Amino acid sequence: MDDRRDLTSGAGSPRIEIRQLDGVDPVSFAGTLRGDVVWLDSSVPAGAPDSARDRARWSVLAPCDGAFTARFRHEDRRAHLDVSMPLLAWFGASRSEDRPAFDVLADLLALTPRLAEPFPGLGFALGWVGFLGYELGRESGGPDRTADGHADADLRFVDRAVVVRADGAAWALALVDDAEPDASAANRAWLETVADGGPAADVRDVPPSLPSGPASGRVSRAAYETAVDACRAEIRDGNAFQVCLTTAFSVPGSGREALAGPGTDPHLVEYLRMRAADPVPFGAYLRLGPLRVASRSPERFLRIGADGRVLAEPIKGTRRRLTDPEADPAADLAVRDELAASVKDRAENVMIVDLLRNDLLRTAVPGSVHVDRLCAVETYASVHQMVSTIGAVLPEGVSRADVVRAAFPPGSMTGAPKTSAMAIASRLEGGPRGVYSGAIGYFSTSGAVDLSVVIRTLVTVLDDGGAAGLRTAVRSRTLGAGGAVTWSSVAGDEADEALTKTRSVLGSMGVVADW
């Protein structure tokens, strides 16, 4: 079927051209991409509830090297904007300025052309993709810290993408503008190349970047348990109701890694191993400069529809499934039922629901915030999770950046009250979280936004340098993990929960946490 369509806001204006694709394998297509890329990768395990399937209807594969491109990153408290020549009329010249990230993002979203959604329910109509790191929480009352070794935020304006529906149907999207004939011709040529099948690159044959030993904790298990008791003391003294306490595990690499080229990215292969072991609605693989982010998150932070409807779906409460749940389904069901009945886990979840209701009220239409589901339990390949759903409606004209800032960082990764809980966690953790605990997703030209919570995520930082085809050393590889501490928490149980959350990532690589 040859689906060639334009989505335009007027003759001669920026618009999206579409080609339907036959038999596209997202894994093989990802392997063909050179340079920076964002893959928002949705899937769900067999037997998942309808609510989980609703989150996983579309995947987006977006190369970051199109004819119309821009990059916004916030690093060392400065905003950096790099634009290609065709976009100067939209975003202005490349520049660096000392301004808050969300202020700059609001300006960029206001300047971004507004385009229609290609398909009902997709939301994504090209636009800004990437991540917002946890340390941007300093702009909404959090501790004044910056990430270590990479930017606090990195968003790319992408003008090319392949979108894949849950049933396997796929389309290529590209931005064109009659005012920029050369850039438009380049994007049309890309569309035809993808529609014709494009180059082949089977990344399954590339050796993965497997760790050479166990993952080691940033702090000892005993130190983490001591920090849990310190959180309980803060709660006893009335300084918080709940504190999300995290730590990080250092994952050894295999020495020096190849820079990205078609069929040569060992970190992508590593991600594919995680993907095969643990289907989730909000998987993601990001290759952005020296950064590699492999995320297997089941949790949505915020979805904002083009119509201004907002949805938040916090997860609080986790139980590890049996190693082989099919061998003893009754025992696995008992684990699920125990989570559903847990007074402690329900209390954690309800506190974060109240926190998110407050966050959304800051920008929503008064009276529009509502709770659709409270403490529902959903099952994934390795864990059972307790999930709630909060909705709201935005007033006309409110910036999507302001909505996200008001709720950032995700409440399920802070505790409550948010500002106090973040300060306590920051003091006890002793280091920045970086990408972990932030958000990954998109701000679309349609006005839609969809962001996941960055959990169960391996973050690799390479040395920044070297020409294409050379090799570069791994600077760091970390996996964050933690959990919500309440007055009824038991330190040993909280440590066990943190370890449980590492298994969906480390287990796929045959690695354990040495803790």
BELURNOR-V992308 format. One record per residue. N is the residue number from 1. PSI is psi in radians with two decimals (NA if undefined). BURIAL is + if it has 16 or more other C-alpha atoms within 10 Angstrom, else -. Layout:
n=(N;N)
psi=(PSI;PSI)
burial=(BURIAL;BURIAL)
This chain:
n=(1;2;3;4;5;6;7;8;9;10;11;12;13;14;15;16;17;18;19;20;21;22;23;24;25;26;27;28;29;30;31;32;33;34;35;36;37;38;39;40;41;42;43;44;45;46;47;48;49;50;51;52;53;54;55;56;57;58;59;60;61;62;63;64;65;66;67;68;69;70;71;72;73;74;75;76;77;78;79;80;81;82;83;84;85;86;87;88;89;90;91;92;93;94;95;96;97;98;99;100;101;102;103;104;105;106;107;108;109;110;111;112;113;114;115;116;117;118;119;120;121;122;123;124;125;126;127;128;129;130;131;132;133;134;135;136;137;138;139;140;141;142;143;144;145;146;147;148;149;150;151;152;153;154;155;156;157;158;159;160;161;162;163;164;165;166;167;168;169;170;171;172;173;174;175;176;177;178;179;180;181;182;183;184;185;186;187;188;189;190;191;192;193;194;195;196;197;198;199;200;201;202;203;204;205;206;207;208;209;210;211;212;213;214;215;216;217;218;219;220;221;222;223;224;225;226;227;228;229;230;231;232;233;234;235;236;237;238;239;240;241;242;243;244;245;246;247;248;249;250;251;252;253;254;255;256;257;258;259;260;261;262;263;264;265;266;267;268;269;270;271;272;273;274;275;276;277;278;279;280;281;282;283;284;285;286;287;288;289;290;291;292;293;294;295;296;297;298;299;300;301;302;303;304;305;306;307;308;309;310;311;312;313;314;315;316;317;318;319;320;321;322;323;324;325;326;327;328;329;330;331;332;333;334;335;336;337;338;339;340;341;342;343;344;345;346;347;348;349;350;351;352;353;354;355;356;357;358;359;360;361;362;363;364;365;366;367;368;369;370;371;372;373;374;375;376;377;378;379;380;381;382;383;384;385;386;387;388;389;390;391;392;393;394;395;396;397;398;399;400;401;402;403;404;405;406;407;408;409;410;411;412;413;414;415;416;417;418;419;420;421;422;423;424;425;426;427;428;429;430;431;432;433;434;435;436;437;438;439;440;441;442;443;444;445;446;447;448;449;450;451;452;453;454;455;456;457;458;459;460;461;462;463;464;465;466;467;468;469;470;471;472;473;474;475;476;477;478;479;480;481;482;483;484;485;486;487;488;489;490;491;492;493;494;495;496;497;498;499;500;501;502;503;504;505;506;507;508;509;510;511;512;513;514;515)
psi=(2.29;1.75;1.75;1.89;2.74;2.41;1.90;2.68;0.31;2.61;2.32;-0.12;2.94;2.46;2.89;2.26;2.56;2.45;2.27;2.49;2.54;2.20;0.65;2.23;1.95;-0.57;-0.83;-0.69;-0.73;-0.63;-0.34;-0.23;2.31;2.52;-2.69;2.55;2.61;2.12;1.91;1.85;1.82;2.32;2.85;2.67;2.80;2.41;0.07;2.64;2.82;-0.60;-0.68;-0.66;-0.58;-0.52;-0.25;0.62;-0.42;2.50;2.67;2.20;1.97;1.86;2.59;0.39;0.53;-3.13;-0.60;1.82;2.70;2.69;2.26;2.12;2.63;2.01;2.38;0.67;0.30;2.52;2.30;2.19;2.16;2.15;2.66;2.82;-0.74;-0.41;0.03;-0.61;-0.40;-0.99;-0.10;-3.11;2.77;2.47;2.89;2.31;2.66;1.40;2.66;2.56;-0.79;-0.49;-0.79;-0.73;-0.71;-0.72;-0.76;-0.69;-0.62;-0.51;-0.26;2.29;2.45;2.10;2.74;2.69;2.36;-0.61;2.54;2.27;-0.19;-0.81;-0.87;2.14;0.97;-3.10;-2.64;2.19;2.66;-2.50;2.71;2.05;2.77;-0.62;-0.21;-0.19;-0.28;-0.38;-0.07;0.57;0.03;3.09;2.59;1.47;2.85;2.80;2.79;1.95;-0.12;3.03;2.76;-0.38;2.54;1.90;2.39;2.34;2.00;2.36;0.07;2.50;2.69;2.23;2.37;2.16;2.79;-0.48;0.06;-0.23;2.50;2.65;2.60;2.36;2.48;2.52;2.35;2.75;2.12;-0.40;-0.23;1.34;-0.64;-0.82;-0.70;-0.70;-0.68;-0.71;-0.62;-0.67;-0.68;-0.75;-0.80;-0.66;-0.78;-0.74;-0.52;-0.01;-0.46;-3.09;2.75;2.49;1.74;1.66;-0.20;-0.34;-0.08;2.29;2.29;2.83;1.25;2.47;2.64;0.11;-3.03;2.74;2.40;2.46;2.54;-0.61;2.84;2.81;-0.71;-0.69;-0.65;-0.75;-0.63;-0.69;-0.62;-0.79;-0.57;-0.65;-0.73;-0.64;-0.69;-0.68;-0.73;-0.64;0.03;0.26;-0.22;2.84;-0.56;2.42;2.19;1.83;2.21;2.92;-3.08;2.57;2.31;2.15;2.05;2.51;-2.99;0.54;-1.93;2.45;2.59;2.47;2.78;2.35;2.95;2.14;0.34;0.13;1.81;-0.43;-0.58;-0.73;-0.71;-0.75;-0.68;-0.56;-0.75;-0.76;-0.75;-0.56;-0.39;1.44;2.31;2.76;-0.43;0.84;2.72;2.50;2.13;2.27;1.71;1.80;-2.25;0.10;2.40;2.16;2.06;1.85;2.35;1.02;2.34;0.02;2.21;2.40;-1.19;2.45;2.26;2.12;2.81;-0.41;0.02;0.13;2.36;2.50;2.28;2.46;1.32;2.56;2.19;2.10;1.99;2.42;2.38;2.34;2.86;2.68;-0.70;1.46;-0.47;-0.42;-0.50;1.27;-0.53;-0.71;-0.69;-0.68;-0.62;-0.67;-0.76;-0.79;-0.62;-0.73;-0.78;-0.53;-0.07;2.08;-0.74;-0.85;-0.66;-0.68;-0.74;-0.81;-0.79;-0.65;-0.69;-0.58;-0.80;-0.68;-0.80;-0.62;-0.74;-0.75;-0.77;-0.56;-0.40;-0.45;-0.17;2.87;2.24;2.33;-0.08;-0.21;2.29;2.76;2.07;-0.66;2.48;2.04;0.72;2.57;2.25;2.62;2.31;-3.10;-0.68;-0.25;2.79;2.47;2.55;2.13;2.45;2.82;2.18;2.37;2.83;2.97;2.36;2.56;2.74;2.33;-0.10;2.42;2.38;-0.56;-0.67;-0.63;-0.79;-0.73;-0.71;-0.43;0.06;2.53;2.95;2.29;-0.51;-0.23;0.17;-0.93;-3.03;2.53;2.62;-0.90;-0.81;-0.76;-0.68;-0.69;-0.73;-0.84;-0.72;-0.75;-0.67;-0.54;-0.56;0.23;2.82;2.76;-0.47;-2.35;-0.71;2.38;-0.01;-2.44;2.54;2.43;-2.53;2.69;1.81;2.75;-0.32;-0.20;-0.11;2.62;2.42;2.12;2.34;2.84;2.28;1.62;2.86;0.98;2.21;2.14;2.10;2.31;2.15;2.77;2.31;1.78;2.93;2.53;2.90;2.36;-0.30;3.12;2.66;2.59;2.62;2.17;-0.76;2.65;2.03;2.60;2.04;2.60;2.71;-2.78;3.02;2.26;2.23;3.09;-0.57;0.08;2.58;2.21;-0.78;-0.67;-0.67;-0.68;-0.70;-0.71;-0.71;-0.73;-0.70;-0.69;-0.25;-0.35;-0.56;-0.38;-0.97;-0.58;-0.61;-0.32;0.09;0.54;2.58;2.77;2.17;1.62;NA)
burial=(-;-;-;-;-;+;+;+;-;-;-;-;-;+;+;+;+;+;+;+;+;+;-;+;-;+;+;+;+;+;+;+;+;+;+;+;+;+;+;+;+;+;+;+;+;-;-;-;-;-;-;+;+;-;+;+;+;+;+;+;+;+;+;+;+;+;+;+;+;+;+;+;+;+;+;-;+;+;+;+;+;+;+;-;+;+;+;-;-;-;+;-;-;+;-;-;-;-;-;-;+;+;-;+;+;-;-;+;+;+;-;+;+;+;+;+;+;+;-;-;-;+;+;+;+;+;+;+;+;+;+;+;+;+;+;+;+;+;+;-;+;+;+;-;+;+;+;+;+;+;+;+;+;+;+;+;+;+;+;+;+;+;+;+;-;+;-;-;-;+;+;+;+;+;+;+;+;-;-;+;-;-;+;+;-;-;+;+;-;+;+;-;-;+;+;-;-;-;-;-;+;-;+;+;-;+;-;+;+;+;+;-;-;+;+;+;+;+;-;-;+;-;-;+;+;-;+;+;+;+;+;+;-;+;+;-;-;-;+;+;+;+;+;+;+;+;+;+;+;+;+;+;+;-;-;-;+;+;+;+;+;+;+;+;+;+;+;+;+;+;+;+;+;+;+;-;+;+;+;+;+;+;+;+;+;+;+;+;+;+;+;+;+;+;+;+;+;+;+;+;+;+;+;+;+;+;-;+;+;+;+;+;+;+;+;+;+;+;+;+;+;+;-;-;-;-;-;-;-;-;-;+;+;-;+;+;-;-;+;+;-;-;-;-;+;+;+;+;+;+;+;+;+;-;+;+;+;-;+;+;+;-;+;+;-;-;-;-;+;-;+;-;-;+;+;-;+;+;+;+;+;+;+;+;+;+;+;+;+;+;+;+;+;+;-;-;-;-;+;+;+;+;+;+;+;+;+;+;+;+;+;+;+;+;+;+;+;+;+;+;+;+;+;+;+;+;-;+;+;-;+;+;+;+;+;+;+;+;+;+;+;+;+;+;+;+;+;+;+;+;+;+;+;+;+;+;+;+;+;+;+;+;+;-;-;-;-;-;-;-;+;+;+;+;-;+;+;+;+;+;+;+;+;+;+;+;+;-;+;-;+;-;-;+;+;-;+;+;+;+;+;+;+;+;+;+;+;+;+;-;+;+;+;-;-)
